[in-house]
């Protein structure tokens, strides 16, 4: 099986067959997407101590999806991005469980691994970066997070911010989040830079208002 990402057209054909109830559609969709999703997440998280957790996570994600394909809303983006983000979320949950188990067995250095916490922790990390040191007496983290959420309300933007905080430098990873992985590399780089610059401007503007 190939590890290259299928075209959106091929994915959509498999999805439409699944919705139509064709008997072979679930296994065909899983076969189409299993190895490409595993390969993508392996490139994104190359330092996991147990790479098999990626295989388990993607397998579970796909089997769960074919059992209830109606939960995907095509109006909100591509099926590839939907499944990739779903698997990433499950992978974080699994890794948090693994991390707790490792912590019981031996000391754990979170800096050595590349899986971030979820949005609440990302938000607080951003706030602490914007307002280093002690917060002013008239402001709380919760209040500043509310302002941050108002400034960055789009879920896709939060995924980009999270990747930026992780120190992710791969254009391919950002392009997957933005749903532009099928564009030529030069166009991907251009659009990724635009997205990151736009978010940096938002964060800079927010920092100025907090001074």
PEMO-V178984 format. One record per pair of residues at least 12 apart in sequence whose ideal C-beta (glycine too) atoms are under 6 Angstrom apart, sorted by the first residue. I is the first residue (numbers start at 1). J is the second residue. Records with the same first field share a line. If there is no record, write none. Layout:
I=J  J
This chain:
1=35
3=35  36  39
5=36
6=32
8=78
11=79  80
14=28  29  32
15=79
18=69
19=69
26=66
30=62
37=58
38=54  55  58
41=54
42=54
44=173
45=114
47=114
53=94
57=87  90  91  94
58=87
61=86  87  90
77=179
78=179
81=179
92=115
95=115
116=162  166
119=158
122=162
123=145  148
125=165
127=141  144
130=207  210
131=210
151=202  206
159=177
160=195  199
161=199
171=188  189  192
174=192
175=188
